[in-house]
Amino acid sequence: MMEGSVTVREARAHLADHINRAEEGAPTVITRNGRPVAAVVPIADFDALEEAADILLAREAEAVLAEGGQTVTMAELLADLFDERAEDTA
């Protein structure tokens, strides 16, 4: 098991401790059957990750548009997303 990681059972039993660690800047990786499945991270790290993902997606979209790529409406995008989810659960 990697340093700073706990099992799901341990995380449940000591959630407040892991939240306190995150507030102090230390992430905790949560494992199930020896595999990392989640993390409790400082909110600043989470916010930075979301911002980086938004920037990356915006750059990718700009590149597609610059190459004359196809555009879609928000309704079309949402319909495609829901169709994909329905296929994944089927």
C-alpha positions as CSV (number, residue, x, y, z in Angstrom):
1,M,0.0,0.0,0.0
2,M,1.3,3.5,-0.9
3,E,2.2,6.0,1.7
4,G,-0.8,8.2,2.6
5,S,-3.3,5.6,1.5
6,V,-6.0,3.7,3.5
7,T,-8.6,1.1,2.8
8,V,-12.2,2.1,2.4
9,R,-12.9,0.6,5.8
10,E,-10.2,2.7,7.4
11,A,-11.4,5.8,5.6
12,R,-14.9,5.3,6.9
13,A,-13.7,4.8,10.4
14,H,-11.4,7.8,10.4
15,L,-13.0,10.2,7.9
16,A,-12.6,13.2,10.1
17,D,-8.8,12.5,10.4
18,H,-8.4,12.3,6.7
19,I,-10.4,15.6,6.2
20,N,-8.1,17.2,8.8
21,R,-5.0,15.9,6.9
22,A,-6.5,17.4,3.7
23,E,-7.0,20.8,5.4
24,E,-3.3,20.6,6.3
25,G,-2.4,20.0,2.7
26,A,-1.9,16.2,2.8
27,P,-4.0,14.0,0.4
28,T,-5.2,10.6,1.4
29,V,-5.7,7.9,-1.3
30,I,-8.5,5.4,-0.6
31,T,-8.0,1.9,-1.9
32,R,-10.4,-1.0,-2.5
33,N,-8.9,-4.5,-2.9
34,G,-5.4,-2.9,-3.1
35,R,-6.4,-0.5,-5.9
36,P,-6.6,3.3,-5.6
37,V,-10.3,4.3,-6.1
38,A,-10.7,7.7,-4.6
39,A,-8.9,10.5,-2.8
40,V,-9.5,13.1,-0.1
41,V,-7.5,16.1,-1.2
42,P,-7.1,19.7,-0.1
43,I,-9.8,21.8,-1.8
44,A,-7.1,24.0,-3.4
45,D,-5.7,21.0,-5.2
46,F,-9.2,20.0,-6.3
47,D,-10.0,23.5,-7.5
48,A,-6.6,23.6,-9.4
49,L,-7.4,20.3,-11.1
50,E,-10.8,21.5,-12.2
51,E,-9.4,24.7,-13.5
52,A,-6.7,22.9,-15.4
53,A,-9.3,20.5,-16.9
54,D,-11.4,23.4,-18.0
55,I,-8.4,25.1,-19.7
56,L,-7.4,21.9,-21.4
57,L,-10.9,21.3,-22.8
58,A,-11.2,25.0,-23.9
59,R,-7.9,24.6,-25.8
60,E,-9.0,21.4,-27.4
61,A,-12.3,23.0,-28.5
62,E,-10.4,26.0,-29.9
63,A,-8.1,23.7,-31.9
64,V,-11.1,21.8,-33.4
65,L,-12.7,25.1,-34.4
66,A,-9.4,26.4,-35.9
67,E,-9.3,23.3,-38.0
68,G,-12.8,23.9,-39.3
69,G,-14.2,21.2,-37.1
70,Q,-17.9,20.5,-36.7
71,T,-19.8,22.4,-34.0
72,V,-22.8,21.1,-32.1
73,T,-25.5,22.8,-30.1
74,M,-25.8,22.3,-26.3
75,A,-28.9,20.2,-26.9
76,E,-27.0,17.9,-29.3
77,L,-24.1,17.6,-26.8
78,L,-26.4,16.7,-23.9
79,A,-28.4,14.2,-26.0
80,D,-25.1,12.5,-27.0
81,L,-24.0,12.4,-23.4
82,F,-27.2,10.8,-22.2
83,D,-27.1,8.3,-25.0
84,E,-23.6,7.3,-24.0
85,R,-24.7,6.9,-20.4
86,A,-27.6,4.8,-21.4
87,E,-25.4,2.5,-23.4
88,D,-22.9,2.2,-20.5
89,T,-25.6,1.1,-18.1
90,A,-27.3,-1.3,-20.6
